[in-house]
Amino acid sequence: MAADAKVASLVVARATDSQPLQRRVLADHAYERLRELILDRRIAPDSWMAIDVLARDLGVSPTPIREALARLESDGLVSKMENGRYRTEPLLTPTSFEHLYEVRLHLEPLAASRAAKHISEGDLERLREVELAMHAAPTGSVYAQFAQFTDGNAAFHDLIAKATGNQFLYSAIQRLHSHHRLAHLYLNHGIIDAAPALQEHAAIVDAIAARNSRAARDLMRDHIERSRRQLQGLVAAE
């Protein structure tokens, strides 16, 4: 009887694992496709998104579209309104760009400083892997050509924020969605600041690895300041 129970449990495990996998695949496909359309502005900024129309266009049911939109909301690319409908976020204006960087300059140097004190060896190894992988990422002028770089950039800063050990600081940095919002700027331009960004990332990782909290803080501040100066022209061009 014990053997029968074991066989039954295995059958149940295999049956329950099969259907959610297909659903995840469809949701992942919808998420990647919608993200591409948004960042390439084929779905215009500050516009409504009709779930049934998107489902028909992508050849899926509304459920994967809803799951994809929820993920895009967590990225800061869309917002769910009170009526339950979704709307793409507007482009950064010169004012909102400056406000975003003002907050980044307060939070992220602090995060780098704390990460130098608290990061685990495992997280440090992961941070190095992300930093090195960005060197091979393409930096072209459309989403498909800069997605890997911007995702790596977001992961780099996310790992540092998480390594602080301060959940409130981590959550505050996450809620900015800064790298997803800035990704809009690279359309038709590509990653214009890839070379200095890669050099700065490497120096920040070295400071964190050396447990030098002051150097990590100062290097992160310089990194964000340089990014602000270099991207200001793209915001103005919008």
C-alpha positions, -999 to +999 in steps of 0.1 A: +000+000+000+029+023+007+043+016-027+009+024-043+007+057-024+042+066-036+032+059-073+000+079-069+019+109-055+043+108-085+015+107-110-002+137-093+031+157-093+036+151-130+000+160-138+000+193-118+034+204-133+024+201-169-003+227-175+013+256-156+045+252-177+025+260-209+009+289-193+042+303-181+057+299-216+028+319-231+030+346-204+068+349-209+063+352-247+036+379-242+058+398-217+088+398-240+068+408-270+049+436-252+081+449-236+097+451-270+067+469-285+067+494-256+104+502-257+104+505-295+074+528-291+052+508-314+029+509-285+030+546-278+039+561-244+010+573-223-016+552-242-043+527-232-038+490-237-068+468-245-063+433-233-086+417-258-069+435-287-034+425-275-045+389-270-058+388-305-027+404-320-004+380-302-026+349-308-030+340-271-059+341-246-063+372-223-048+354-193-012+355-205-017+391-215-029+399-180+001+381-164+025+399-188+010+433-180+014+426-142+051+420-148+054+451-170+038+471-141+064+458-117+090+470-143+075+505-142+066+504-179+028+503-175+004+513-148-029+497-137-056+523-134-085+524-109-109+510-136-086+480-141-073+491-174-036+494-182-018+524-196+018+527-208+040+551-187+048+585-203+083+593-214+106+610-189+104+648-192+135+670-183+118+676-149+110+640-141+145+629-154+161+653-129+138+642-101+147+605-108+184+612-107+180+633-076+166+604-057+191+579-072+219+601-060+206+599-024+199+561-024+224+543-046+257+556-032+243+546+003+235+512-011+270+507-026+285+517+008+264+492+027+269+465+001+307+468+007+301+459+043+273+433+040+276+415+007+279+377+008+306+359-011+279+343-032+263+376-041+297+391-048+304+363-073+270+369-089+277+406-092+310+399-109+293+376-134+267+402-142+293+429-147+314+407-169+284+395-190+276+431-199+308+435-218+295+410-244+260+426-246+251+444-279+243+481-276+223+488-308+195+513-314+164+491-310+151+470-281+163+437-295+198+451-297+200+468-263+178+446-242+206+424-229+227+455-218+198+472-201+187+440-183+223+435-172+225+471-159+193+467-140+205+434-125+238+450-115+222+478-095+196+454-081+222+430-067+240+459-050+207+472-035+198+437-023+232+431-008+227+461+016+207+439+039+183+468+044+149+458+030+135+493+031+164+507+011+162+478-014+124+484-018+129+521-023+154+516-051+133+489-067+103+512-068+122+538-089+123+514-119+151+537-130+167+514-156+134+504-172+124+540-175+157+551-189+156+523-215+131+544-235+159+569-242+180+544-261+156+540-290+173+552-323+205+560-303+217+528-287+236+526-254+255+559-258+273+555-225+283+519-226+320+523-225+322+546-194+294+526-177+314+494-180+345+509-166+326+524-137+308+492-129+342+473-128+356+499-104+325+497-081+327+459-080+364+461-070+356+486-042+328+464-029+350+433-031+377+452-011+351+460+015+359+497+010+325+513+017+337+549+012+352+542-023+321+522-033+299+551-022+320+577-041+323+556-072+286+550-074+279+587-069+303+595-097+287+568-119+252+583-115+264+618-120+282+610-152+251+591-164+229+620-157+251+644-176+254+621-206+217+612-209+204+648-204+209+654-241+186+625-251+159+637-227+161+672-242+159+657-277+125+641-269 
